[in-house]
Amino acid sequence: MNTGGSYSEADVLRQTAAGDEAAFRCLFDGHRNKLFAYMLRLTASPETAKDIVQDVFLKIWTDRSLLAEIRSFDAYLFTLARNHAFNLAKKSAYRNDILRSLYAGQTGASHETEQMVRYKALQDQLDKAISQLPPQQKAVFTLNRLQGLAVEDIARRLHISEGTVKKHLSLATQALKGIIRQDPAIVLIIAAMGPACLQLA
């Protein structure tokens, strides 16, 4: 990375996407502390928060080609981190730390085990519903909700119009409304995935 002059975030993202390790280091150094603080609030576990930060930045480097399309790195970063935290919540080693924070204030301690089981059931139900979407709807929904890409970025990546992207998002929303009606609590899981681009309720 050329250190002369000033660089915008977009410059650093493009350089990282091209494989520039120094640019990636700038991203890491500039965002790791605030991401750690956020994950610490979510998990209430310094060790878990540290692991998530490391895993998320490893994923960012592995999928660095996507960075050239990202308009807001903060939104992308925190979306990845939230999703990773929710995925870890399904694993027994992390479940207590994360779910205790997710359900803080909603249930008493005596209901903690019941809520963890319920959360896993809801997440499994949502995963199954997403997997059953038609391929294009699934791709658009995944890019929007799980990777935090905006409509225009998805359109460029999939080589379709923005109108088509919005149509697929709308159709995916309608398909998922069925399971939301069965248990509105699943909205909490969907809302935690990323930016609010869909009206799910």
Stockholm file with secondary structure:
# STOCKHOLM 1.0

chainA/1-201         MNTGGSYSEADVLRQTAAGDEAAFRCLFDGHRNKLFAYMLRLTASPETAKDIVQDVFLKIWTDRSLLAEIRSFDAYLFTLARNHAFNLAKKSAYRNDILRSLYAGQTGASHETEQMVRYKALQDQLDKAISQLPPQQKAVFTLNRLQGLAVEDIARRLHISEGTVKKHLSLATQALKGIIRQDPAIVLIIAAMGPACLQLA
#=GR chainA/1-201 SS CCCSSCCCHHHHHHHHHTTCHHHHHHHHHHHHHHHHHHHHHHHSCHHHHHHHHHHHHHHHHHTGGGGGGCSCHHHHHHHHHHHHHHHHHTSHHHHHHHHHHHTTTTSCGGGHHHHHHHHHHHHHHHHHHHHTSCHHHHHHHIIIIISCCCHHHHHHHHTCCHHHHHHHHHHHHHHHHHHHHHCTTHHHHHHTTSSCCSCCC
#=GC SS_cons         CCCSSCCCHHHHHHHHHTTCHHHHHHHHHHHHHHHHHHHHHHHSCHHHHHHHHHHHHHHHHHTGGGGGGCSCHHHHHHHHHHHHHHHHHTSHHHHHHHHHHHTTTTSCGGGHHHHHHHHHHHHHHHHHHHHTSCHHHHHHHIIIIISCCCHHHHHHHHTCCHHHHHHHHHHHHHHHHHHHHHCTTHHHHHHTTSSCCSCCC
//
